[in-house]
Amino acid sequence: MTQSTILAAGTDNSTSTDVAVAAGAVATIGIFAASGSVTQGMKAVVYVDTPGTDNRLIDLDSVTRQVQVNGPATYRVVRVNAPSAFGVWSET
């Protein structure tokens, strides 16, 4: 499996690059702190791409730091303003 950063660490609202998951495949999407560990106030929202508005799937935070997603689908993550820097990674 290959792990990559899909959203560099920061504190501002920002959207990751897309994570395309092939039919029958599984990927993991998670958050990481720029330094130290993921703390309260760090939050990112995972969305599923649809022909209309993206569908909200799950919130990643200090309690839920990663999620497994299934294909076929395309996912993206939106970081919500945070008190300290964090980013988003995926492993496919």
PyRosetta script that sets phi, psi and omega in degrees:
from pyrosetta import init, pose_from_sequence

init()
pose = pose_from_sequence("MTQSTILAAGTDNSTSTDVAVAAGAVATIGIFAASGSVTQGMKAVVYVDTPGTDNRLIDLDSVTRQVQVNGPATYRVVRVNAPSAFGVWSET")
pose.set_psi(1, 150.5)
pose.set_omega(1, -178.8)
pose.set_phi(2, -114.9)
pose.set_psi(2, 126.3)
pose.set_omega(2, 178.3)
pose.set_phi(3, -102.3)
pose.set_psi(3, 137.2)
pose.set_omega(3, 178.1)
pose.set_phi(4, -145.3)
pose.set_psi(4, 155.8)
pose.set_omega(4, 176.1)
pose.set_phi(5, -85.6)
pose.set_psi(5, 122.5)
pose.set_omega(5, -179.7)
pose.set_phi(6, -103.2)
pose.set_psi(6, -9.6)
pose.set_omega(6, 174.6)
pose.set_phi(7, -150.7)
pose.set_psi(7, 113.0)
pose.set_omega(7, -178.7)
pose.set_phi(8, -61.3)
pose.set_psi(8, 152.4)
pose.set_omega(8, -179.2)
pose.set_phi(9, -59.5)
pose.set_psi(9, 138.6)
pose.set_omega(9, 179.0)
pose.set_phi(10, -172.6)
pose.set_psi(10, -176.6)
pose.set_omega(10, -179.3)
pose.set_phi(11, -121.3)
pose.set_psi(11, -7.7)
pose.set_omega(11, -175.3)
pose.set_phi(12, -91.1)
pose.set_psi(12, 164.5)
pose.set_omega(12, 171.9)
pose.set_phi(13, -62.6)
pose.set_psi(13, 127.9)
pose.set_omega(13, -178.9)
pose.set_phi(14, -158.9)
pose.set_psi(14, 153.8)
pose.set_omega(14, -178.0)
pose.set_phi(15, -112.7)
pose.set_psi(15, 137.5)
pose.set_omega(15, -179.6)
pose.set_phi(16, -73.8)
pose.set_psi(16, 170.9)
pose.set_omega(16, 167.8)
pose.set_phi(17, -72.1)
pose.set_psi(17, 161.4)
pose.set_omega(17, -179.4)
pose.set_phi(18, -70.9)
pose.set_psi(18, 148.3)
pose.set_omega(18, 172.6)
pose.set_phi(19, -116.3)
pose.set_psi(19, 105.5)
pose.set_omega(19, 178.9)
pose.set_phi(20, -91.9)
pose.set_psi(20, 124.4)
pose.set_omega(20, -178.7)
pose.set_phi(21, -114.7)
pose.set_psi(21, 122.4)
pose.set_omega(21, -177.5)
pose.set_phi(22, -69.6)
pose.set_psi(22, 160.7)
pose.set_omega(22, 177.6)
pose.set_phi(23, -56.0)
pose.set_psi(23, 130.6)
pose.set_omega(23, 178.2)
pose.set_phi(24, 81.3)
pose.set_psi(24, -5.5)
pose.set_omega(24, -179.2)
pose.set_phi(25, -94.3)
pose.set_psi(25, 163.3)
pose.set_omega(25, 178.4)
pose.set_phi(26, -129.2)
pose.set_psi(26, 141.9)
pose.set_omega(26, 175.7)
pose.set_phi(27, -130.9)
pose.set_psi(27, 158.3)
pose.set_omega(27, 174.8)
pose.set_phi(28, -116.4)
pose.set_psi(28, 135.7)
pose.set_omega(28, 176.9)
pose.set_phi(29, -122.6)
pose.set_psi(29, 133.6)
pose.set_omega(29, -178.1)
pose.set_phi(30, -149.3)
pose.set_psi(30, 172.0)
pose.set_omega(30, 178.2)
pose.set_phi(31, -113.9)
pose.set_psi(31, 153.9)
pose.set_omega(31, 178.2)
pose.set_phi(32, -141.1)
pose.set_psi(32, 148.0)
pose.set_omega(32, 177.5)
pose.set_phi(33, -84.4)
pose.set_psi(33, 145.1)
pose.set_omega(33, 177.7)
pose.set_phi(34, -64.0)
pose.set_psi(34, -35.5)
pose.set_omega(34, 173.4)
pose.set_phi(35, -149.9)
pose.set_psi(35, 147.6)
pose.set_omega(35, -176.4)
pose.set_phi(36, 76.4)
pose.set_psi(36, -146.1)
pose.set_omega(36, -178.8)
pose.set_phi(37, -119.6)
pose.set_psi(37, 166.3)
pose.set_omega(37, 178.2)
pose.set_phi(38, -65.0)
pose.set_psi(38, 127.6)
pose.set_omega(38, -176.2)
pose.set_phi(39, -122.5)
pose.set_psi(39, 171.7)
pose.set_omega(39, 177.0)
pose.set_phi(40, -56.1)
pose.set_psi(40, 140.7)
pose.set_omega(40, -179.7)
pose.set_phi(41, 99.2)
pose.set_psi(41, -15.3)
pose.set_omega(41, 174.7)
pose.set_phi(42, -88.9)
pose.set_psi(42, 121.2)
pose.set_omega(42, -176.8)
pose.set_phi(43, -146.4)
pose.set_psi(43, 134.6)
pose.set_omega(43, 175.1)
pose.set_phi(44, -134.9)
pose.set_psi(44, 144.3)
pose.set_omega(44, -177.6)
pose.set_phi(45, -111.5)
pose.set_psi(45, 126.4)
pose.set_omega(45, 178.3)
pose.set_phi(46, -91.4)
pose.set_psi(46, 129.0)
pose.set_omega(46, 179.1)
pose.set_phi(47, -118.9)
pose.set_psi(47, 150.8)
pose.set_omega(47, 172.8)
pose.set_phi(48, -102.5)
pose.set_psi(48, 128.2)
pose.set_omega(48, 179.3)
pose.set_phi(49, -69.5)
pose.set_psi(49, 132.7)
pose.set_omega(49, 176.5)
pose.set_phi(50, -134.3)
pose.set_psi(50, 167.7)
pose.set_omega(50, 178.1)
pose.set_phi(51, -61.9)
pose.set_psi(51, -25.3)
pose.set_omega(51, 176.7)
pose.set_phi(52, -101.2)
pose.set_psi(52, -133.5)
pose.set_omega(52, 176.4)
pose.set_phi(53, -74.9)
pose.set_psi(53, 141.6)
pose.set_omega(53, 178.1)
pose.set_phi(54, -59.7)
pose.set_psi(54, 145.1)
pose.set_omega(54, 178.7)
pose.set_phi(55, -95.8)
pose.set_psi(55, 130.0)
pose.set_omega(55, 177.9)
pose.set_phi(56, -70.6)
pose.set_psi(56, 128.2)
pose.set_omega(56, -178.0)
pose.set_phi(57, -101.0)
pose.set_psi(57, -55.1)
pose.set_omega(57, -175.4)
pose.set_phi(58, -162.1)
pose.set_psi(58, 153.8)
pose.set_omega(58, 173.1)
pose.set_phi(59, -97.1)
pose.set_psi(59, 133.2)
pose.set_omega(59, 173.2)
pose.set_phi(60, -102.2)
pose.set_psi(60, 135.6)
pose.set_omega(60, -177.1)
pose.set_phi(61, -157.5)
pose.set_psi(61, -161.5)
pose.set_omega(61, -177.3)
pose.set_phi(62, -68.0)
pose.set_psi(62, -17.1)
pose.set_omega(62, 178.6)
pose.set_phi(63, -95.0)
pose.set_psi(63, -48.5)
pose.set_omega(63, 178.9)
pose.set_phi(64, -108.7)
pose.set_psi(64, 98.0)
pose.set_omega(64, -172.5)
pose.set_phi(65, -93.1)
pose.set_psi(65, -15.0)
pose.set_omega(65, 179.3)
pose.set_phi(66, -154.8)
pose.set_psi(66, 162.2)
pose.set_omega(66, -180.0)
pose.set_phi(67, -146.0)
pose.set_psi(67, 145.3)
pose.set_omega(67, 172.6)
pose.set_phi(68, -94.8)
pose.set_psi(68, 136.7)
pose.set_omega(68, -180.0)
pose.set_phi(69, -124.2)
pose.set_psi(69, 151.8)
pose.set_omega(69, -176.2)
pose.set_phi(70, -113.5)
pose.set_psi(70, 153.2)
pose.set_omega(70, 176.5)
pose.set_phi(71, -102.9)
pose.set_psi(71, 166.5)
pose.set_omega(71, 6.4)
pose.set_phi(72, -85.8)
pose.set_psi(72, 130.7)
pose.set_omega(72, 175.9)
pose.set_phi(73, -172.9)
pose.set_psi(73, 163.6)
pose.set_omega(73, 174.0)
pose.set_phi(74, -119.8)
pose.set_psi(74, 132.0)
pose.set_omega(74, -176.8)
pose.set_phi(75, -119.7)
pose.set_psi(75, 153.1)
pose.set_omega(75, 170.9)
pose.set_phi(76, -144.9)
pose.set_psi(76, 158.5)
pose.set_omega(76, -174.5)
pose.set_phi(77, -125.9)
pose.set_psi(77, 136.0)
pose.set_omega(77, 177.3)
pose.set_phi(78, -112.5)
pose.set_psi(78, 120.4)
pose.set_omega(78, 176.1)
pose.set_phi(79, -81.5)
pose.set_psi(79, 134.7)
pose.set_omega(79, 176.7)
pose.set_phi(80, -94.8)
pose.set_psi(80, 144.0)
pose.set_omega(80, 179.4)
pose.set_phi(81, -40.7)
pose.set_psi(81, 134.9)
pose.set_omega(81, -174.9)
pose.set_phi(82, -133.2)
pose.set_psi(82, 155.1)
pose.set_omega(82, 178.8)
pose.set_phi(83, -73.4)
pose.set_psi(83, -22.1)
pose.set_omega(83, 176.8)
pose.set_phi(84, -143.5)
pose.set_psi(84, 159.6)
pose.set_omega(84, -170.6)
pose.set_phi(85, -70.4)
pose.set_psi(85, 135.9)
pose.set_omega(85, 172.0)
pose.set_phi(86, -150.3)
pose.set_psi(86, 161.4)
pose.set_omega(86, -179.6)
pose.set_phi(87, -132.9)
pose.set_psi(87, -174.7)
pose.set_omega(87, -176.8)
pose.set_phi(88, -129.3)
pose.set_psi(88, 137.7)
pose.set_omega(88, 178.1)
pose.set_phi(89, -123.9)
pose.set_psi(89, 160.5)
pose.set_omega(89, 172.8)
pose.set_phi(90, -137.1)
pose.set_psi(90, 154.3)
pose.set_omega(90, 175.9)
pose.set_phi(91, -133.5)
pose.set_psi(91, 121.1)
pose.set_omega(91, -177.8)
pose.set_phi(92, -125.2)
pose.dump_pdb("model.pdb")
